[in-house]
Amino acid sequence: MISRNVPTTSFLFCVLAVISIATVGCSSMNSTSNRVLQSMTLTPANADAQTTQGQVQFTAMGTFSMAPSPAPVPFVSPFTGTWSTSDMNVATITQTGLASCVSGAAGTVTINAVASSNSGRGTQMSTAVSSSAKLTCP
């Protein structure tokens, strides 16, 4: 008597085909490049804190390698960054971009933001991108 393993063989062939398709599909998803920050601008570019009670909210807008672009630069993972002021005796700035003039101080400072996407792969290496704006304190 001859035994036929056709159903078992067909079943194994189908299982291997599904695994192969899933593996190819998943690996192609991993080969896509990450969203990399390419340039950044700060708004407002020039601010006078006299009309805003000594505080100004700055925002960073970035150009990215993938959509959505342009878009606000998030200073949270996978992006890293920092805000700074050229003279902390005249104005300070928080890591959310809120600048405050120091009481009794007057002058113009440069507000700087530096950010990096930390997600470059292959030929798209992540580098730090910076931008600056001016803040005048009364």
N, C-alpha and C positions, 0 to 999 in steps of 0.2 A: 504494500500500500504506500502511495506517495503522499507525503504531507505537503500542503501548500501554505507558505508563510506570506502570501501576498498582502493580506490586511496589515500584518505587523510591519512588513517592509514599507508599504505605502504610508503607514502612520509615522514611521521613523523618518522617511524622506520628507514628509510635511513638517515635522518638528524641526529638522535641520534647516529646511528652507526658511521657516519663520525666524529661527535664531540668526541665520545669516543676514536676513533683511533687517532685523532689529539692530544687529551689530553695525552694519554699514550705515544705517540711519543715524544711530547715536554718534558714531565717529564723525560723520559729516557735520553734525551739530557742534561738535567740539572744535572743528577747524575754522569756524567763523571768527573773525577778529573782534576784539573788544572795542568798546566805545572809548576813544582816546581824546582827551582835551588837547586842542591844537592852538587856540588863542583865547584871550580873555580881555574884556573891557569893563571898567567900573563906571557906575552911574550913581549919582551925578558926577560928571567929570570935574566940575568946579562948584563948590558949595560955600555959601556964606551962612555961618551958624548964627549970625545976629538975628535973622528972621525966623529961626527955628528954635529959639530958647536954648541955644548952646549945644544942641544935639542934631546930628544928621545920620540917617540910615543909608549906608552905601550897599550896593548890590553888585555882584559879579555875574556877567553874562558871558558865556563861553561858546566858542565854535568847536564842534566835536566832529570826529571822523565818521560818525553814524548818526542817523536821526534819533531823537529830535535835535535839531541844530539850526539856529542858535537856541540856547536854553540856559536857564540859571545854573550856575556852578554850585553843586552841593559840596559842602565842606565836611561830608561824612563818607564813610567807607563805601565804595573802593576809592573815593577821592580823598586826598589829604590837602591841607593848606593852612595858611595863617594870614592874619591881618596885622599890620603894624603901622606906626606913625613915625614920621621923621624926628619929632621932638615931643617926648612925653611930658615935658614941662608946659606945653601949650595945649595939647590934645591927647586923649587916650582913645583906644578903639577896642571893642570886644571882639571875640571870635565869631560873632554873628554879623559884624560889620557896622555896629552902632558906634559912631564917633561922638565924643563929648569934649567940649572945651573945658580946660582947667579954669576954675574960678579965679578971676583976677588976671589971667594971662591973656595976651593978645598976640596975634601974628598969623602967618600962613604956614601950614604944614603940608607935607606930602603924605597921602594915605596910600599904602601899598598892600597888594594882595598877591600871594603866591599860591598856586595850586598845582596838583599833579593827579592824574587819574590812577597811577599805579597799576594799570591793567594792560599795558602794551604787551603784544606777543609777536614773535617772529620779527618782521621788518618794522612793525609799529611799536617802537620803544617809547615808553612813557617818559616825558621830560617835564621839568617844572616850567610852568607858564606864569608870567607876572604881568601886572598892570598897575597903574597908579592914577591918583586923582588929587586935586587940591582942595584943602579946607581952610577957610579964613575964619579965625576966631575974633570976636569983637574986643 
